[in-house]
């Protein structure tokens, strides 16, 4: 049995009583220190007598509190993030932890959840997103003074290393072959895939582009919005920061050619059909499978841009800036193994290629 007192914020004069009895935890704000000491003595006496009435009030369950947290207007998430978290709670968290009261979830329960996710075959990066969502809910519960600590802290390490997971970029030759096939597609679709491969923009950023975002003389485009193709809504970029992205000469040429027809039709969006309707994601994905040298995701074009630039020794700070990452450290963690020098033994083999040449 433990009954503890704590002034949650030093100097506030507000004291709390924390009860930990036979694995059950409760907390209550009781006023000043004198009142808190009086309550502490009373609680200890009643618990010693076996009077457990003050322990009957239970914390909300993970499921109930999770619903409240997800729907709270205080969470300043984008619509895509909110939908992702809702899906995570529905598919992965509520099934295993939903019925447990918040204050009964231990670190071992979180580790058991990670083990179940591994058994399902989820990637480490996906598991980290799931644990991050769960941790966010528990952190909010700590702020609401429902629990004393976050059981998810320091558990993401059990998800494994995701620095090289889920990255399937194309080689430079594969990109050239893909774009050669793309040149046989309608003009707007070719321009889309060329821009994606040569800028590393996210699909939502590409589909949100308007002609006013470009400066063809400077060969740049301003990324200031993102299109959520699932929710069909325009919002801010992923990190809510505007950035300027450089364009290659070939990309500018293709976009200028596309703009001529757009001007005639008075269309302000860049990647649309002839009626001005934004290109459909599913249609673009199917076209990508038809022109790519191997099955890839749309996001792998972004990985391709990053890995090709890093592999040829480009400035990592500029690559990170162009991609819109929140830090260079993230870029290094994600793509650092592609930096020159990682494969020196393979480079050394160039001296002996004549021995195996046909």
N, C-alpha and C positions, 0 to 999 in steps of 0.2 A: 504494500500500500504506500502510495506517495501523494502528498498534497503539497503543492509548491505555490509560492507567491512570486509574482513578477510585475514590475512596472513596465509595461510593453514599450512605452516611449519615455526615456528618462526625462524627468522634470515635468511630465504631464500631470502627475498626481492621480492618474488612473491606474488602479491595481487590479490584477486578474488572479483568480484562483484556478490552478490546473490540477486535475485529479487523474491519477493513473492507478486503477485498482483492478487487479486480475485481468490485465490486458485491455480493459476498457478505459477510454480517455474522455474527459469532459473538461470544458473550460467556461469560465463565467467572469464578466466584469463586475466588481463589487464595490468600487468607490475608492476611498483613500486607504492608506496603509493600515490605519487603526482598524477600519471596518474589515479589511482583508484578513488581518490577523484573527479577528473575532470569528469570521466565517471559517477560516482554516481550522481553528480549534473545534468549532461545532461539527464540521465535516469529518474530522478525524474521530471524534467521539461517536458520531452516528455510524461511520463505517466500521468501527471497532465493535459496535453492537449488532452489526449485520443489517443495518437499515440502509438499503441500497436504492431508495427512492430517487435520489438525485442523479442516479446513473441510468434511469429508464429513458430519458430523452436522448434520442439517437441522432447522430449526424445524418445528413442526407446521403443517399446512396450515390455511387459513382454515376449511375445512369441518370438519376434525377438532377444532381448538381451539374452533370455534364450538359444536359439539355438547357439548364438555366445559363450556364457559361457560354454556350454556343450562340444563344439568342440574345445575349446582352448587347445593348447598343454601345456599351463602353469599349467593346473590342473593335479597334479601328482596323479591321481586316478588309482586304479587297474581297469582292464577291467570290472569286476563284478560290481564295484561301479558305473562306468560310465553308464553301461546298466541299473542299478537300477534307477539312476537319470533320464535317458532319459525316462524310463517308467513312472516315477512319473510325469514328466512334461507333457507327452502326455496324461496320463489318469486322472490326478487330477488338475494340475495347469493351463494349457493352456485353459481348458474348461471354467473356471471361471474368470481368470485374464488375459488371453492371449492378449486381445485387448487393455488393459489399458496401457498407458504410465507409465514408471517406477515412475516418480515423482508425479503421481496421485494416486498411491496405498497407502492407509492409513492403520493404525492399524485396523480400523473397517473392512476393506476389508479382512485382514488376519483372523480376528476372524470369519467373515462370512464364509470364506473358511473352517475353522475348524468345524463350525456348519454343513456345508454341508457334510463334511467327516464323522461326527458323524451320520448324518442321513443315510448315506450309510452303517453304521454298522462296520466301520473300528475300529480296536483296538487302544487304546491310544498309544501303542508303534509304530504302523504303522503310525499314524498321526504325531508323533514326528519326524519320519524319513522324512516325506513329508515336514514338516515345516522347518526342518534342511536344506533340499535341497534348498527350497525357500529362506531361510535366507542366505545361502551361495552365491546365485546369487545376492541378494541385497547388501551383504557386498562387493562383487566384484564391484558392480556399484558405491558404495561409494568410493572405492579406485580409480575407473576410473573418479571420480569427476563428475558423472552424476546426483547424488542425494546427499542430505546432511545427511540423516539418514536412518537406516535400519528399516522398519516398522514391521519386524518380531520379534524385540527384546522383550523379556519377554512375548511372546505369547504362548510358549509351555506349560505353566501352564494350559492353557485352554483345553489341550488335555486329561487331567486327569492323574491319577497315574497308571504307567505301571509296578510297581515293582513285582506284582504277576500275571500279565496277560500273557496268552499264555504259561504257564508252566504246562505241563501235564506229570510229571515223573512217572515211574513205581516204585512200592515198591520192596523191596529186594526179596520177594517171587515171585513177578511177573517176575522179571529179571531172577531168577533161572528157572522158568517154561519156559520162552522164550528161554533161552539158551539150555535147555533140548530138546526143539523142533528143535532148530537150529542145534543141533548135528546130526540130521538126514539129513541135507542138505549136498551138496558137501563140501568137506574139506575147500576150500578157502572161501566159504560163511559163514561157521561156524566161521572160524578164523576172518573174517571181523566183524561179529556181536559181538563176544566176545571182540575183541580189542576195538570196539566202546563203549561197555558198561563198560569196565574196565579202559578206559583211558580218556573218555570225549572228544576225538579228534573230530574236525569238519569233515564232510563227505569229503570235498575237501582235507583236510590234510591226511585222511586215503587213499584216492585214489592216492595221490601223493607219498606215501611211497615207498622207494626202500630198498633193503636188506642192502645196505651199511649204511643206517641210524640207524641200530640197533647195540647195544652192549649187547648181551645176557648174558655175564658174569656179567655186572653191572646191568642188567635188566632195560635198558633205551633205548629210541629212540629219535633221534634229529629231531625236526620239523623245517624244513628250507624252505618249499615250500608248495604251495596249488594248487590243480587242480580245475579249474572252469569248472564244468561238463556241464554248459549251453554253454559257449563259447568254450569249449574243449581246454583250454589253461592252461599251467603251469605258475604260478606267485609266488610272495613272500607270506608268511603267512599274515593273515588279518592285524596284526599291524606291519608288516614288520620286526619283530624281531624273531630270532631263539631262541628256547627254548628246554630244555631237559625234557622229560616226563617219569615217572616211569612206569614199567610194573609189573603186578602181576605174580607170578610163573605159574599160569594156562595159562595166556596169552603167556608167553615165551614158555611154552611147546607146545601150539597149533601152534605158529609161527615157532618154530624149526621144527616141523613135516611137516609143509607146505613148508619150505625152502628146504627140502630134494628133493622133486619133482621138485621144481623150479631150483635147481642146475643142475639136470639132463637135463632139457630143456634149460638151459642157460638164464633164464628170470630174468631181474633185478628189475622189478616192483613187489610189494608184492601181491596186490590183482588183479589177472588177471585170464582169462580162460586158458585152456591148450595150446592155441596158443600164449599166451603172450599179448593178448589184454586186456586193462584195463576193469574191471567190469563196467557194465552199471548201472547208477544211478536208472533209472526207474525199471529195473529188481530187484535191491536190495530193492527198496521201496515196490514193490509187495510182495517180500519174507518176508519183515518185517511185512506187514499186515497179512500174513499167520501164522506167528509164535508168534506175540505179543498177549497178553491177551485182548487188547482193541485197537481201532484205534489210532495210534500215528504217528507222523511225525518222520523222521530220526533224526532231531535235538533234539527230546525229549530224545534220548539216552544220549546226552550230558547233558541235564538237569537232567537226572536220576543219572548219575555219580556225578554231583555236589551236588544234594540234599541228596543222600545217604551218602556221605562223611561228609557233614555239619551236617546232622541229628545225626550222631554218634559221633560228637564232634571233628572232625579232625581240625587241624590248618587251619584257614581261609586263612592265607597268602600262605600256601603251595597249597591249593585248587586253589586259584586265579592264582598262578604261573603255576600250571599244566594245567589249562584251557587256559592260554595265554591271560588273561584279561589285559587291560592297567593299571588297578589300583585295589587295594583291595576294595576301596570304591564302585566300580562298582559291584564287586562280592557280597558285603554286600547288596547293593541296590536290586540286582536281587534275591538273595537267602537267605538274612538274616532272613526271617521269618521261615526258616527251622531249625534254630539253636536250640539246646536243651534248654529247659526252657520256650519255647513259649506256650507249652501245658501242664502246670503243673497240671491243673484240671483233665486232662485225665489220667495223671500218678497217681494222687491220687486215681482214681477209681480202680486201681489195688488191693487196700486193700479190696474192696468189691465185687470182681469178684465172690466169692463163693456164694453170695446171688442170683446171676442170672444164675449160672451155671446149665446146664441141668442135 
